[in-house]
């Protein structure tokens, strides 16, 4: 936001957001339209396939090549084969949502960490004072001097924090 404001690009960014939003809405409407057509299309394929099998099987039964019981069993098996296709056509929305969720999770997991960890954590010891606290290094190896002395002004009634990445050596000293 700071960069956009600094270069006075608010109007451009707002227009770009509106354009992208309109594209997203159009894509969502197109996807809904395809989804609405998929289930009836699968139903038509199932009905045509079953009708074709009944017609052909009926001719075989009338010619004496196939028994009526075998035709009934075959049609029953055919219905069992069509059932997963019908179920899949009805759950396209769930598959789409799961696919989008997977992409988001993968994107987060593949994002490189921006937290820089210190190769040599520093532990600091706080000494109590009225409004100033002196922090002196306590667990730093003798060969490397990282901090000599730091003074922190902590006013009464205000929240003061010492922050750093996990494992950087922040310790709570007993006061």
BAKOL-372477 format. One record per residue (C-alpha): residue number from 1; residue in three letters; x, y, z. Coordinates in pm, 1 decimal, decimal comma, always signed. Example, Ala and Ser with C-alpha at 12.3 -4.5 7.8 and 13.67 -1.06 7.14 Angstrom:
BEGIN
{num: 1 | residuo: ALA | px: +1230,0 | py: -450,0 | pz: +780,0} .
{num: 2 | residuo: SER | px: +1367,0 | py: -106,0 | pz: +714,0} .
***
This chain:
BEGIN
{num: 1 | residuo: UNK | px: +0,0 | py: +0,0 | pz: +0,0} .
{num: 2 | residuo: UNK | px: +282,4 | py: +237,6 | pz: +77,9} .
{num: 3 | residuo: UNK | px: +436,8 | py: +193,3 | pz: -266,2} .
{num: 4 | residuo: UNK | px: +98,7 | py: +236,8 | pz: -437,1} .
{num: 5 | residuo: UNK | px: +35,1 | py: +558,7 | pz: -244,3} .
{num: 6 | residuo: UNK | px: +388,6 | py: +685,0 | pz: -294,0} .
{num: 7 | residuo: UNK | px: +354,0 | py: +658,9 | pz: -671,1} .
{num: 8 | residuo: UNK | px: -12,1 | py: +776,5 | pz: -674,5} .
{num: 9 | residuo: UNK | px: -130,5 | py: +451,4 | pz: -835,1} .
{num: 10 | residuo: UNK | px: -453,5 | py: +410,4 | pz: -634,3} .
{num: 11 | residuo: UNK | px: -680,4 | py: +459,5 | pz: -938,8} .
{num: 12 | residuo: UNK | px: -480,0 | py: +217,1 | pz: -1151,0} .
{num: 13 | residuo: UNK | px: -475,4 | py: -51,4 | pz: -879,4} .
{num: 14 | residuo: UNK | px: -846,4 | py: -6,4 | pz: -810,1} .
{num: 15 | residuo: UNK | px: -924,8 | py: -46,2 | pz: -1181,0} .
{num: 16 | residuo: UNK | px: -699,6 | py: -352,6 | pz: -1199,3} .
{num: 17 | residuo: UNK | px: -874,0 | py: -507,6 | pz: -897,7} .
{num: 18 | residuo: UNK | px: -1217,1 | py: -444,5 | pz: -1052,7} .
{num: 19 | residuo: UNK | px: -1103,9 | py: -597,9 | pz: -1383,8} .
{num: 20 | residuo: UNK | px: -959,4 | py: -907,4 | pz: -1211,8} .
{num: 21 | residuo: UNK | px: -1272,2 | py: -941,7 | pz: -997,7} .
{num: 22 | residuo: UNK | px: -1494,4 | py: -923,7 | pz: -1306,4} .
{num: 23 | residuo: UNK | px: -1278,9 | py: -1190,4 | pz: -1475,2} .
{num: 24 | residuo: UNK | px: -1307,8 | py: -1409,6 | pz: -1166,8} .
{num: 25 | residuo: UNK | px: -1686,3 | py: -1371,6 | pz: -1162,1} .
{num: 26 | residuo: UNK | px: -1706,1 | py: -1460,4 | pz: -1533,0} .
{num: 27 | residuo: UNK | px: -1491,2 | py: -1769,9 | pz: -1481,7} .
{num: 28 | residuo: UNK | px: -1703,5 | py: -1876,1 | pz: -1184,1} .
{num: 29 | residuo: UNK | px: -2023,3 | py: -1833,0 | pz: -1389,1} .
{num: 30 | residuo: UNK | px: -1875,2 | py: -2036,1 | pz: -1673,0} .
{num: 31 | residuo: UNK | px: -1771,3 | py: -2311,7 | pz: -1430,4} .
{num: 32 | residuo: UNK | px: -2121,5 | py: -2316,1 | pz: -1276,8} .
{num: 33 | residuo: UNK | px: -2271,5 | py: -2340,6 | pz: -1624,0} .
{num: 34 | residuo: UNK | px: -2052,8 | py: -2641,1 | pz: -1709,3} .
{num: 35 | residuo: UNK | px: -2133,4 | py: -2802,8 | pz: -1375,8} .
{num: 36 | residuo: UNK | px: -2504,8 | py: -2753,7 | pz: -1434,2} .
{num: 37 | residuo: UNK | px: -2473,3 | py: -2923,5 | pz: -1774,0} .
{num: 38 | residuo: UNK | px: -2256,1 | py: -3214,6 | pz: -1658,4} .
{num: 39 | residuo: UNK | px: -2503,5 | py: -3398,5 | pz: -1437,3} .
{num: 40 | residuo: UNK | px: -2787,2 | py: -3401,7 | pz: -1695,2} .
{num: 41 | residuo: UNK | px: -2538,5 | py: -3503,2 | pz: -1965,8} .
{num: 42 | residuo: UNK | px: -2425,4 | py: -3802,0 | pz: -1760,3} .
{num: 43 | residuo: UNK | px: -2792,1 | py: -3887,1 | pz: -1697,6} .
{num: 44 | residuo: UNK | px: -2857,9 | py: -3884,6 | pz: -2072,4} .
{num: 45 | residuo: UNK | px: -2555,9 | py: -4108,2 | pz: -2138,3} .
{num: 46 | residuo: UNK | px: -2676,6 | py: -4352,5 | pz: -1870,8} .
{num: 47 | residuo: UNK | px: -3031,5 | py: -4353,9 | pz: -2010,3} .
{num: 48 | residuo: UNK | px: -2911,9 | py: -4401,4 | pz: -2369,4} .
{num: 49 | residuo: UNK | px: -2670,7 | py: -4677,8 | pz: -2269,4} .
{num: 50 | residuo: UNK | px: -2936,3 | py: -4858,5 | pz: -2067,6} .
{num: 51 | residuo: UNK | px: -3193,9 | py: -4817,7 | pz: -2346,2} .
{num: 52 | residuo: UNK | px: -2948,7 | py: -4948,1 | pz: -2605,0} .
{num: 53 | residuo: UNK | px: -2867,6 | py: -5251,1 | pz: -2388,6} .
{num: 54 | residuo: UNK | px: -3238,7 | py: -5318,4 | pz: -2330,8} .
{num: 55 | residuo: UNK | px: -3311,4 | py: -5297,4 | pz: -2704,3} .
{num: 56 | residuo: UNK | px: -3019,1 | py: -5519,2 | pz: -2806,8} .
{num: 57 | residuo: UNK | px: -3066,1 | py: -5759,5 | pz: -2513,5} .
{num: 58 | residuo: UNK | px: -3440,5 | py: -5777,5 | pz: -2584,6} .
{num: 59 | residuo: UNK | px: -3368,3 | py: -5879,8 | pz: -2944,1} .
{num: 60 | residuo: UNK | px: -3129,6 | py: -6149,3 | pz: -2816,1} .
{num: 61 | residuo: UNK | px: -3395,0 | py: -6275,7 | pz: -2570,4} .
{num: 62 | residuo: UNK | px: -3660,1 | py: -6288,8 | pz: -2848,2} .
{num: 63 | residuo: UNK | px: -3419,2 | py: -6480,8 | pz: -3073,6} .
{num: 64 | residuo: UNK | px: -3349,5 | py: -6725,5 | pz: -2791,2} .
{num: 65 | residuo: UNK | px: -2976,5 | py: -6645,3 | pz: -2779,1} .
{num: 66 | residuo: UNK | px: -2996,5 | py: -6494,9 | pz: -2427,6} .
{num: 67 | residuo: UNK | px: -3222,2 | py: -6578,5 | pz: -2132,8} .
{num: 68 | residuo: UNK | px: -3441,7 | py: -6309,5 | pz: -1976,2} .
{num: 69 | residuo: UNK | px: -3272,3 | py: -6361,6 | pz: -1639,4} .
{num: 70 | residuo: UNK | px: -2928,0 | py: -6304,1 | pz: -1792,8} .
{num: 71 | residuo: UNK | px: -3054,1 | py: -5979,7 | pz: -1948,0} .
{num: 72 | residuo: UNK | px: -3189,9 | py: -5859,5 | pz: -1611,3} .
{num: 73 | residuo: UNK | px: -2859,8 | py: -5941,8 | pz: -1438,8} .
{num: 74 | residuo: UNK | px: -2663,0 | py: -5767,0 | pz: -1716,5} .
{num: 75 | residuo: UNK | px: -2879,3 | py: -5452,8 | pz: -1687,5} .
{num: 76 | residuo: UNK | px: -2835,0 | py: -5461,6 | pz: -1308,2} .
{num: 77 | residuo: UNK | px: -2454,8 | py: -5481,5 | pz: -1349,2} .
{num: 78 | residuo: UNK | px: -2472,2 | py: -5200,8 | pz: -1603,5} .
{num: 79 | residuo: UNK | px: -2652,5 | py: -4983,8 | pz: -1345,0} .
{num: 80 | residuo: UNK | px: -2379,3 | py: -5063,7 | pz: -1092,6} .
{num: 81 | residuo: UNK | px: -2119,2 | py: -4953,5 | pz: -1348,6} .
{num: 82 | residuo: UNK | px: -2298,9 | py: -4624,4 | pz: -1416,9} .
{num: 83 | residuo: UNK | px: -2340,7 | py: -4536,4 | pz: -1047,8} .
{num: 84 | residuo: UNK | px: -1980,6 | py: -4411,0 | pz: -993,6} .
{num: 85 | residuo: UNK | px: -2008,8 | py: -4195,4 | pz: -1306,0} .
{num: 86 | residuo: UNK | px: -2327,7 | py: -4036,1 | pz: -1175,0} .
{num: 87 | residuo: UNK | px: -2175,5 | py: -3982,5 | pz: -829,4} .
{num: 88 | residuo: UNK | px: -1866,5 | py: -3820,9 | pz: -980,8} .
{num: 89 | residuo: UNK | px: -2080,2 | py: -3585,3 | pz: -1188,8} .
{num: 90 | residuo: UNK | px: -2262,1 | py: -3476,8 | pz: -872,8} .
{num: 91 | residuo: UNK | px: -1945,6 | py: -3411,8 | pz: -673,4} .
{num: 92 | residuo: UNK | px: -1753,9 | py: -3196,5 | pz: -921,3} .
{num: 93 | residuo: UNK | px: -1787,9 | py: -2900,8 | pz: -685,5} .
{num: 94 | residuo: UNK | px: -1620,7 | py: -3092,3 | pz: -402,5} .
{num: 95 | residuo: UNK | px: -1339,8 | py: -3207,0 | pz: -633,3} .
{num: 96 | residuo: UNK | px: -1283,8 | py: -2848,8 | pz: -750,5} .
{num: 97 | residuo: UNK | px: -1274,3 | py: -2714,4 | pz: -395,1} .
{num: 98 | residuo: UNK | px: -1033,0 | py: -2988,2 | pz: -289,5} .
{num: 99 | residuo: UNK | px: -808,6 | py: -2909,1 | pz: -587,0} .
{num: 100 | residuo: UNK | px: -801,6 | py: -2537,9 | pz: -500,8} .
{num: 101 | residuo: UNK | px: -731,3 | py: -2619,7 | pz: -134,9} .
{num: 102 | residuo: UNK | px: -444,7 | py: -2845,7 | pz: -235,8} .
{num: 103 | residuo: UNK | px: -294,8 | py: -2570,9 | pz: -453,7} .
{num: 104 | residuo: UNK | px: -314,0 | py: -2319,5 | pz: -168,8} .
{num: 105 | residuo: UNK | px: -153,9 | py: -2558,4 | pz: +79,3} .
{num: 106 | residuo: UNK | px: +120,7 | py: -2649,1 | pz: -170,6} .
{num: 107 | residuo: UNK | px: +189,7 | py: -2279,4 | pz: -233,2} .
{num: 108 | residuo: UNK | px: +226,0 | py: -2213,0 | pz: +139,4} .
{num: 109 | residuo: UNK | px: +450,2 | py: -2514,5 | pz: +194,8} .
{num: 110 | residuo: UNK | px: +676,4 | py: -2417,7 | pz: -96,6} .
{num: 111 | residuo: UNK | px: +715,3 | py: -2055,9 | pz: +17,8} .
{num: 112 | residuo: UNK | px: +1070,4 | py: -2001,7 | pz: +138,0} .
{num: 113 | residuo: UNK | px: +1107,6 | py: -1886,9 | pz: +495,0} .
{num: 114 | residuo: UNK | px: +1179,8 | py: -1516,3 | pz: +538,0} .
{num: 115 | residuo: UNK | px: +1293,4 | py: -1557,3 | pz: +897,4} .
{num: 116 | residuo: UNK | px: +1667,9 | py: -1533,6 | pz: +926,1} .
{num: 117 | residuo: UNK | px: +1807,8 | py: -1736,6 | pz: +1211,9} .
{num: 118 | residuo: UNK | px: +2131,3 | py: -1643,7 | pz: +1378,6} .
{num: 119 | residuo: UNK | px: +2414,5 | py: -1890,1 | pz: +1360,0} .
{num: 120 | residuo: UNK | px: +2514,7 | py: -1789,8 | pz: +1712,0} .
{num: 121 | residuo: UNK | px: +2224,6 | py: -1712,5 | pz: +1948,8} .
{num: 122 | residuo: UNK | px: +2288,0 | py: -1447,8 | pz: +2213,1} .
{num: 123 | residuo: UNK | px: +2147,0 | py: -1471,6 | pz: +2564,0} .
{num: 124 | residuo: UNK | px: +2098,9 | py: -1139,8 | pz: +2742,8} .
{num: 125 | residuo: UNK | px: +2068,7 | py: -1080,7 | pz: +3115,0} .
{num: 126 | residuo: UNK | px: +1847,0 | py: -794,8 | pz: +3228,7} .
{num: 127 | residuo: UNK | px: +1919,4 | py: -604,6 | pz: +3544,5} .
{num: 128 | residuo: UNK | px: +1639,5 | py: -415,6 | pz: +3713,5} .
{num: 129 | residuo: UNK | px: +1641,7 | py: -35,6 | pz: +3730,2} .
{num: 130 | residuo: UNK | px: +1395,1 | py: +248,0 | pz: +3772,2} .
{num: 131 | residuo: UNK | px: +1349,1 | py: +346,0 | pz: +3411,6} .
{num: 132 | residuo: UNK | px: +1659,4 | py: +199,5 | pz: +3250,3} .
{num: 133 | residuo: UNK | px: +1768,7 | py: -160,9 | pz: +3224,4} .
{num: 134 | residuo: UNK | px: +2119,0 | py: -260,9 | pz: +3125,3} .
{num: 135 | residuo: UNK | px: +2154,5 | py: -572,1 | pz: +2913,7} .
{num: 136 | residuo: UNK | px: +2484,2 | py: -751,1 | pz: +2916,7} .
{num: 137 | residuo: UNK | px: +2579,4 | py: -1059,7 | pz: +2716,7} .
{num: 138 | residuo: UNK | px: +2594,3 | py: -1367,7 | pz: +2937,9} .
{num: 139 | residuo: UNK | px: +2613,7 | py: -1677,6 | pz: +2719,8} .
{num: 140 | residuo: UNK | px: +2828,2 | py: -1552,6 | pz: +2433,4} .
{num: 141 | residuo: UNK | px: +3145,1 | py: -1744,9 | pz: +2354,9} .
{num: 142 | residuo: UNK | px: +3455,3 | py: -1563,5 | pz: +2478,4} .
{num: 143 | residuo: UNK | px: +3609,6 | py: -1546,7 | pz: +2130,3} .
{num: 144 | residuo: UNK | px: +3328,5 | py: -1342,3 | pz: +1972,2} .
{num: 145 | residuo: UNK | px: +3200,9 | py: -1013,2 | pz: +2107,5} .
{num: 146 | residuo: UNK | px: +2851,2 | py: -947,7 | pz: +1978,9} .
{num: 147 | residuo: UNK | px: +2721,3 | py: -692,2 | pz: +2227,3} .
{num: 148 | residuo: UNK | px: +2914,1 | py: -487,0 | pz: +2476,2} .
{num: 149 | residuo: UNK | px: +2636,8 | py: -312,8 | pz: +2665,6} .
{num: 150 | residuo: UNK | px: +2285,0 | py: -205,3 | pz: +2573,4} .
{num: 151 | residuo: UNK | px: +2057,3 | py: +26,2 | pz: +2769,2} .
{num: 152 | residuo: UNK | px: +1683,1 | py: -10,7 | pz: +2733,1} .
{num: 153 | residuo: UNK | px: +1449,2 | py: +257,6 | pz: +2860,4} .
{num: 154 | residuo: UNK | px: +1127,0 | py: +102,3 | pz: +2986,4} .
{num: 155 | residuo: UNK | px: +872,3 | py: +354,4 | pz: +3108,6} .
{num: 156 | residuo: UNK | px: +624,4 | py: +260,5 | pz: +3379,0} .
{num: 157 | residuo: UNK | px: +274,5 | py: +175,0 | pz: +3253,7} .
{num: 158 | residuo: UNK | px: +391,9 | py: +96,2 | pz: +2900,8} .
{num: 159 | residuo: UNK | px: +451,6 | py: -241,5 | pz: +2742,9} .
{num: 160 | residuo: UNK | px: +812,3 | py: -311,0 | pz: +2648,6} .
{num: 161 | residuo: UNK | px: +924,7 | py: -620,1 | pz: +2461,8} .
{num: 162 | residuo: UNK | px: +1248,4 | py: -781,4 | pz: +2360,8} .
{num: 163 | residuo: UNK | px: +1185,3 | py: -967,0 | pz: +2037,3} .
{num: 164 | residuo: UNK | px: +1380,6 | py: -1205,9 | pz: +1822,7} .
{num: 165 | residuo: UNK | px: +1347,8 | py: -1534,6 | pz: +1643,3} .
{num: 166 | residuo: UNK | px: +1297,3 | py: -1857,8 | pz: +1832,8} .
{num: 167 | residuo: UNK | px: +1621,4 | py: -1989,2 | pz: +1975,1} .
{num: 168 | residuo: UNK | px: +1802,4 | py: -1656,4 | pz: +1952,2} .
{num: 169 | residuo: UNK | px: +1881,5 | py: -1656,9 | pz: +2322,8} .
{num: 170 | residuo: UNK | px: +1609,0 | py: -1443,9 | pz: +2476,3} .
{num: 171 | residuo: UNK | px: +1580,5 | py: -1552,1 | pz: +2838,6} .
{num: 172 | residuo: UNK | px: +1349,7 | py: -1439,3 | pz: +3111,0} .
{num: 173 | residuo: UNK | px: +1558,3 | py: -1346,6 | pz: +3405,6} .
{num: 174 | residuo: UNK | px: +1415,3 | py: -1370,1 | pz: +3757,7} .
{num: 175 | residuo: UNK | px: +1346,6 | py: -1018,7 | pz: +3881,8} .
***
